[in-house]
Amino acid sequence: MRDVMSAVPRMNVVRNPRSRDGSRGQAMTEFALIAPLFFLLLFAIIQLGFLLGGQVGFTNGVRETARYASTIPNATAAQVRTELLTKQLPKAIPGFRSANIVNASTTVSYCYYPNPNNTVTFPSYSLRVIVNAVYRHPLFVPLVSNILDGIDGSNDSALTATVHEEMRVENPRITSIPTGGIACP
């Protein structure tokens, strides 16, 4: 076997040193062109991850508040709103800031509706609690926030989200329309 290998003439290949030096900077140039897009995509994923986590927590906080209100038949709208703003949302939203709550649009209300077995001789009504909440999720990644900021219609470095929950209030049978009550739509 060695004899066969020794019979093959060896070729000395002379490499051009210029071709290797010229391709050296190519990778750096390509990286310089791709890096801004790569980092924009990376930071967009991070920002959207925080927004998604905040929205899931926000939805869960409002749902837990509606669940709390549905188990207490005598709770007032003010008590339920206090539960939402002081206990449920701070616990549910990562990095919660009470200044980001839109107070005018965050409401708790009750309405009534006739039960399916409601008859003239055997009247029966139920209550429903309706919790609406609006929260401005902060945008903190500079370039990504410039892109996402106007989606909700205002440029305020926040993305506004709304959650609406309704639940039936567990109460004793109501035989007449509640005084001052509002009929459910």
N, C-alpha and C positions, 0 to 999 in steps of 0.2 A: 504494500500500500504506500509505503514511503517513497518507493521508487516512482510510482505514478505521480505523486504530488511534486516530487522534485523535477519531473519532466515538464511540468507546466511552468512556463516562464512567468515570473512575477512582473506585474506592471506597476510602476511607480506613478501614481497620479499626483500631479502637482495641482494644488488647489489655489485658486485665486483669492488672496486675502481680501480684496475689495468686496467681493460678493458676500462674504460673511459679515463684514463690517456694515454694509449697506442694509442688511436685513435686521441688524441689531435694533435699530430704532423703530422698526415697523411695529412691533408689538406695543411699544409705548405710545405710538401715535394712534393705533387702534384703540387702546385702552382710554386715551384722552378723548376720543370721539364717543365711546360707549359709556364711560363712567358717569356723566351727568344723567343720562337716561336710566342707567342702572340704579343710581342713588335716588333719583326721583321716584322710581318704582318701589324701591325698598322703603323709603319714608312714607309713601302713599299707603303701602300695606300696613305699616305701623300705625299711622293715623286712623285708617279705616278699622283696624283691629280695636283701637281704643273706642271709636265711635260705636262699633257693633257691641262691644262689651257694655258700654254705657247704656245703649238702647235696650239691651236685654235686661239689665238691672232696672232700668226705668220702668219697663213694662211689668216686671215682676213686682216692683214696689207698689205700683198703682193697683195691680191685681190683689196683692196682699191687703191693701187698704180697703178695697171693695169687699174682700172676704171678711175682714175685721168688722166692717159696717153691717154686713149681712147677718152676723151672729148676735148683734146687739140691737134688739128691736126699738129701744128708746134712745138711741144715739142721735145727737143733733148733727146737722151738717157742719157746724163749727168744730165739734169734737172730732169728727172724721177728718176734716181738713187739717187739724192740728196733728193728728196721728200720721197723716200722709207727709206733712212737711217736716216734722221733728223726729219721727222714728223710722218710718218705712223707707223714704227716699235716701236719707243719709246712710242707711244700712245697705241699700241695694246698689247705689250708683258709685262706682269707683271715682274718687276725686270729686265728690259732690260739693257744690257750692250753692248755698241758698240764694245767692244773688242771681243765679241763672234760672230760677223759677220765674215764669211769667205769671205774676199773681192775678192779673185781671182775667186770664184765661183758665186758671186752675180753679175748678169748681167742684162742689159736691152737692147733689140734689136728690130728692126723693120724689117718686111718682107712684100712683096706684093703678091697678088694672083689675078687671073682674076675672075671677077664677073660672075655669071651664065648667065647673059644677054650679055656677051662679044662676039662681032662679029667683023669681019674685018671692016665693015662699021661703026660700033658703038662700038669702044673699051671702056672698062670700067674695072678699077682695084681698089682694096681696099688695105688698109694697115692693118697689124696686129701688135700689140705690144706684146712682149714676155718678161715676167719678171721671172727670176730665182733668188732665194735667198737661202742661206745656213746659218743656225744659230746653234750655239752650246749651247743647253739648259744646264745650270749648274746642276750638281748632288751634293747635299749638305748633304744628310743623310749618315753618314759614312758607315755602313755595307751594306745598300741598294745600295749605289753608287758603292761599290766593285762588287756587283752582276750585276748591269746594265751597268757598264762602258764599257765593251768590246763588247757590242751588235753591235755598229756601226763600229767596226774594229780598234778602237784606244783607248788606256787607257790614257785619258786626263781629267778625272773628269767631262766630259760633254757628252751629247747625241746629236749627230749631226742630224739635220733634214733639209730636202730640200723641197721647195715649188716651183711649176711651174704654172704660170698663163698666159693665152693668151686671148686677147680681140681685137675685131675689132675697129679700129680707126674711129671715126665719122669725115669724111672729105668730102670736095666737090668731085665730080666725077673726077677721074684721067683718062685721055684719053690715056696716054702712060706709058710705064714702067718707074718707077722712076729711075733717073740717080744714079748709084751706089747702087741701091736697090738689095736686096737679095730675091730670090723667096722663098716663104714659102714651107716647106717640105710637 
